Structure formats: C-alpha cells, structure tokens
Amino acid sequence: MQIYNGFKTHINSPTFLYTLAFICYFYKKNMSNIREFEPVDFYNIDDLLTEEQKLIRNSIRDFVSKEISPNIEKWFEENHFPLEIVKKMGETGIFGPNVSQKYGGGDLDFISYGLIMQELERGDSGMRSAASVQSSLVMFPIEAYGSEEQKNKYLPKLASGEILGCFGLTEPDYGSNPGGMISRLEDKGDHYLLNGSKMWISNSPKADIAVVWAKDENKRIKGVIVEKDMEGFSAPKTDGKLSLRSSLTGELVFDNVKVPKENVLPNKDGLGAPLGCLDKARYGISWGAIGVAMDCYDAAKKYSLERKQFDKPIGSFQLIQKKLAEMLTEITKAQLLCWKLGKLMDEGKATTAQISLAKRNNVEIALKIAREARQIHGGMGITNDYPMMRHMMNLESVITYEGTHDIHLLILGHEITGIQAFS
C-alpha cells in the first residue's frame, strides 16, 4: 500500500494531505497489538516543522511500527534481510525523497528526508542503512552525475523498489583513505574493463546494480554503473556479523568485467564525486541516530516507572532520574542540531565539516543512551524483549561507517586549524 503517493505529485495538495491523514488513521487502527512509541519533543521542536513534514514523519513512524518493529528482533536474531521490505519501502515513498518527481522521487526538502531516516532507524539501523544506500549513495549520484539516459533507465525502478542498489567505494586495504583505491578501469575502445574488489558493501548480495568507483589509466576516479548479470561480477555475502544483522552486507568482486561506456557517470569525476555522496548519507545518519536514542529513552523511561525495587518504582531513585535527564538533554540537543543542519542543507550552505560534526555527535550520544538504557533495564536489558542490545550492536557499525568516529574529529580539526592531519 502506498502511504504517500502524493509525494510523487504535489506535496502541498489538499487532497494529498487529507489522504495522508486518513492513511495515518488507518494504520493506527490496525496497530493495537504493537507497543506504542511515545515521541520525544521536550523543546516543542514540532513547532519548527511544517504540517507536511509532520505528516511525512508520522506516516513513516506508522509504517515502522506496523512493518518493522513487530518483526525486527526475529530478523536480527536470524541474520535475515527481508527482501520484501524493499518493495514496501518503495511503495511508501521512502526511496529517493530528494530526487526529482520526474524520475519517480519525492522532490522533498532535506528536513523531510532526515525525519524519514529518523523513523526508520528507530525501527532498526539495518533498515535505515538499506534506504540510505538506495537514496543517498545510488540514486543521488545517478541524478547528480549521470546522463539523462541513465536517470530514466534506473531512477524510477530504484524509487519504486523494483530494483535494489549498492555503492562500491571501500576496499580491503582502503577504508578511511578511499583515494588510495586500487580498483581499475581500463579503456578498451567501446567499453571499459573493470578489475578490483570492494568490501563492507550494504545491499550488495541482492543488489541489481552497483555504483562503483575506480581509477582510470590516468588515475582519475570515475563512477560506473555495474549490473548484476555482467560477466565477471560477483557479490559474495559477508557472514559472521554481530551488528546490522537485519541488513545485507557483502563484497563486490570484478574480474575483467566489461562495462559499457554509456554506464560511466559523465558529469563528475575525481574523489569529490563519491565524497559528495557520503555527505548526503552522513546527513541521514545524523537524523537516524536520534531515532535510536529516542527508542532507547522511551523504553528506559517506561521500564523505570513499571519496575519496582524496595517497594517503589526504580524511576524514583536519584541515579535513574539522572540517567533519564541526561538522555533527554542529549536527544534535545541532537534534535536542534539536525533541524538547523537540515535548514542549511535546504539552503545549499551545509559544509562537509558541519555534517561530520552532526554525524559524529549524534551517533556517539545514541550509543551512550543505548548503554545507559540497558543498565536501567538490568538483566532484562540483554534480552530481545527490549531493543537496547540490538541498537547497541548496530551502532558499533554506524559509529564506524561513512567515516569513523575519529576521522570525523580530524575533518573538524582540519576545518578549525586549516592543517590536514591525515595526509
């Protein structure tokens, strides 16, 4: 069922708003068996949002509560990515919210995109990762750097969830130093020959296309679209993960893959091209981390009022109240940070360093809140009756990918001092 088909026409349409309100009501009527999430908004930040932004947020919140939350612990425990969720996300309008309606996207603002990522990650980081890769790392470069033929061929199918995409930048020996990549494109006249490998690639084992970055004979980084049925291309799954277990992770291996020249992204090359994609993804992560923090805080607050020790709720004890107060403070700060960053993104003024600050700060506070919430739950906190341990394990990946925690410090250090510390 398409929750907000109006995004693909005109978001300000009264018909769209009434339809969306009705569907929100429909979902709520059918969620009586699902634990209800209590939103966190201590500073009335909703007052800063438009009615459309709130409707989008609430629609995705209902989608997560209905489609993800009742199943996520099972998916996580079984290390299972439900491929059917891709089509549902597409029908809901989750993919490519910032992409032009001309190509099947939502043409939404960046605050709306952030709110979508917030609600998805409240459900699970793996679910947000799948959507973030599809939107920011696959659809964005095709729209921003691709030809008109590439946009028309791939974007509508990616937006609808008909096909799944992945992004190939990280290599076995080149993570924080992507410019050192050794994957190569060799010009063969009417095609390129692609050789090399990528690893830690979300969505890759089931992806239909991959946006891959490799160096040509002049050592210039180029982006190419590789399709899964191209001879010599394989995407083995990464097993043994203890984090992001509901997300697909794998490698990309290229053994003399013939890539047609029409599959090269023509409008931007160099390291700045993939880094521009990472900025968009990191922005979404900064919002997603708030979703995790809110989910853990909500669970801890409710548990502290229900669980009794010494004949009274543990929420009456000073140390528990201290933990909850600190959680609420950090969530509120993160919400304000992301709202302002979203305004800068919409104005085209956000810098890489500003995005790094938000990603680093918000993932760090989310991880701390998850750990404190686990402690409030005591022994029960390590079971899958509550979400904290799953969130904690997921965040150990989130704090590393799209730029490690420490690399973001160095990005900020460079911004402050003008001195590059990692080159």
VENHUNOR-V959547 format. One record per backbone hydrogen bond with DSSP energy under -0.5 kcal/mol. CO is the residue of the C=O (numbers start at 1). NH is the residue of the N-H. E is the energy in kcal/mol with one decimal. If there is no record, write none. Layout:
co-><CO;CO>
nh-><NH;NH>
e-><E;E>
This chain:
co-><1;4;5;6;10;13;14;15;16;17;18;19;20;21;22;23;24;25;26;27;28;31;37;39;41;44;45;46;50;51;52;53;54;55;56;57;58;59;60;61;62;63;63;64;64;68;68;71;72;73;74;75;76;80;81;82;83;83;84;85;86;87;88;89;89;90;94;96;96;97;99;100;100;101;109;110;111;112;113;114;115;116;117;118;119;120;124;125;126;127;128;129;130;131;132;132;133;133;134;135;138;139;140;141;141;142;145;147;148;149;150;150;151;151;154;155;156;157;157;157;158;164;164;166;167;168;170;171;174;177;178;183;184;185;186;188;190;191;192;192;193;194;195;196;198;200;201;201;203;203;204;208;209;210;210;211;212;214;215;216;220;221;222;223;224;224;226;227;230;232;234;236;237;244;248;249;250;252;253;253;254;254;257;257;258;259;260;261;263;264;270;270;271;272;273;274;275;276;277;278;279;280;281;282;283;284;285;286;287;287;288;289;290;291;292;293;294;295;296;297;298;299;300;301;302;303;303;304;307;309;312;313;314;317;318;319;320;321;322;323;324;325;326;327;328;329;330;331;332;333;334;335;336;337;338;339;340;341;342;343;344;344;345;351;352;353;354;355;356;357;358;359;360;361;362;363;364;365;366;367;368;369;370;371;372;373;375;377;378;379;380;381;383;387;388;389;390;391;392;393;394;394;395;397;397;399;404;405;406;407;408;409;410;411;412;413;414;419>
nh-><3;7;8;9;13;17;18;19;20;21;22;23;24;25;26;27;28;29;30;30;31;34;39;41;44;47;48;49;54;55;56;57;58;59;60;61;62;63;64;65;66;67;68;68;69;71;72;75;76;77;78;80;79;82;83;85;86;87;88;89;90;91;92;93;94;93;97;99;106;108;107;103;105;104;113;114;115;116;117;118;119;120;121;122;123;124;128;129;130;131;132;133;134;135;136;137;137;138;139;140;142;143;144;145;146;146;267;151;152;153;154;155;155;156;158;159;160;161;162;163;161;208;209;211;169;213;199;174;171;180;181;215;195;187;193;190;261;188;194;259;186;257;184;254;252;202;204;250;206;207;207;228;166;212;226;168;224;222;185;219;216;270;214;265;212;226;210;230;233;255;253;251;239;247;203;238;201;198;234;255;196;256;194;259;260;192;263;264;225;266;273;274;275;276;277;278;279;280;281;282;283;284;285;286;287;288;289;290;290;291;292;293;294;295;296;297;298;299;300;301;302;303;304;305;306;306;307;315;314;312;309;316;317;321;322;323;324;325;326;327;328;329;330;331;332;333;334;335;336;337;338;339;340;341;342;343;344;345;346;347;349;350;348;355;356;357;358;359;360;361;362;363;364;365;366;367;368;369;370;371;372;373;374;375;376;377;378;380;381;382;383;389;386;391;392;393;394;395;396;397;397;398;399;400;401;405;408;409;410;411;412;413;414;415;416;417;418;421>
e-><-0.7;-1.9;-1.7;-1.8;-1.7;-2.0;-2.6;-2.6;-2.7;-2.3;-2.1;-2.2;-2.4;-2.0;-2.4;-2.6;-2.1;-2.1;-0.9;-0.9;-1.3;-1.7;-0.7;-0.6;-1.2;-1.6;-2.2;-1.3;-2.1;-2.2;-2.4;-2.5;-2.7;-2.2;-2.3;-2.4;-2.2;-2.3;-2.7;-2.1;-1.9;-3.3;-0.5;-1.7;-2.9;-1.6;-1.8;-2.3;-2.8;-2.6;-2.3;-2.8;-1.1;-0.6;-1.1;-2.3;-1.4;-0.7;-1.6;-2.7;-2.2;-2.6;-1.6;-0.8;-2.4;-0.9;-0.6;-1.2;-1.8;-3.7;-2.3;-1.5;-2.2;-1.8;-1.7;-2.5;-2.4;-2.0;-2.2;-2.5;-2.2;-2.2;-2.4;-1.5;-1.2;-2.3;-1.9;-2.6;-1.9;-1.7;-3.1;-2.8;-1.9;-2.4;-2.7;-0.9;-1.1;-1.0;-2.3;-1.6;-1.5;-2.5;-3.3;-2.8;-0.6;-1.2;-2.8;-2.3;-2.3;-2.0;-2.4;-0.5;-1.5;-0.6;-2.2;-2.9;-1.8;-0.7;-1.4;-1.6;-0.5;-3.0;-1.5;-2.7;-0.8;-2.3;-1.9;-1.0;-2.2;-2.0;-1.7;-2.6;-2.1;-0.5;-2.2;-1.3;-1.0;-2.9;-0.6;-3.1;-2.2;-2.3;-2.7;-3.0;-2.3;-0.7;-1.2;-1.5;-1.3;-0.8;-1.0;-2.4;-1.3;-0.8;-2.9;-3.0;-2.6;-3.1;-3.0;-2.3;-2.2;-3.1;-2.1;-3.1;-2.9;-0.7;-2.4;-2.0;-1.8;-2.2;-2.8;-2.6;-0.6;-1.5;-2.6;-3.0;-2.8;-2.7;-2.0;-0.5;-1.9;-0.6;-2.8;-0.7;-0.6;-2.9;-2.2;-1.5;-2.4;-0.6;-1.5;-0.6;-1.9;-1.7;-1.1;-2.0;-1.8;-1.2;-2.0;-3.1;-2.0;-1.7;-2.1;-2.1;-1.2;-2.5;-2.7;-0.6;-0.8;-1.2;-1.6;-2.4;-2.7;-2.1;-2.4;-2.5;-2.8;-2.1;-2.5;-2.9;-2.1;-2.4;-2.4;-1.1;-1.0;-0.5;-3.0;-2.5;-2.7;-1.1;-2.6;-2.0;-1.7;-2.2;-2.5;-1.9;-2.4;-2.7;-2.3;-2.3;-2.6;-2.1;-2.3;-2.5;-2.3;-2.3;-2.3;-2.5;-2.2;-2.3;-2.5;-2.3;-2.2;-2.3;-2.8;-1.8;-2.1;-2.5;-2.4;-1.5;-2.9;-1.0;-1.2;-2.1;-2.5;-2.4;-1.7;-2.6;-2.8;-2.5;-2.5;-2.0;-1.9;-2.5;-1.9;-2.2;-2.1;-2.5;-2.4;-1.9;-2.5;-2.8;-2.0;-1.8;-2.1;-1.6;-1.2;-1.2;-1.3;-1.6;-1.5;-0.6;-1.1;-2.4;-3.1;-2.5;-2.4;-2.8;-1.1;-0.5;-1.8;-1.8;-2.6;-1.6;-2.9;-1.0;-2.1;-0.9;-1.8;-2.2;-2.0;-2.6;-2.4;-1.8;-2.3;-2.8;-2.5;-0.6>
